């Protein structure tokens, strides 16, 4: 299960995730991020409360991190994302 909500923090529109980023939730997040905000910059992602991500979820997070759109990540995600960067 994944809880998704929007909030504004530090003048940024954020998509906040809580739970497991897997399966159909990855596509849902992609769609919401693509929608963005009506009259502003692109949404950024706050994933500090994500405690599991499947391969597709990690791929989405890597893309967002590379694009500078991942603002916060859980210790679980940091471990996996940092591990991927090492040769």
Secondary structure as GFF3:
##gff-version 3
##sequence-region A 1 87
A	DSSP	beta_strand	2	9	.	.	.	ID=ss1
A	DSSP	beta_strand	12	21	.	.	.	ID=ss2
A	DSSP	alpha_helix	24	35	.	.	.	ID=ss3
A	DSSP	beta_strand	44	53	.	.	.	ID=ss4
A	DSSP	alpha_helix	55	66	.	.	.	ID=ss5
A	DSSP	beta_strand	70	73	.	.	.	ID=ss6
A	DSSP	alpha_helix	75	85	.	.	.	ID=ss7
###
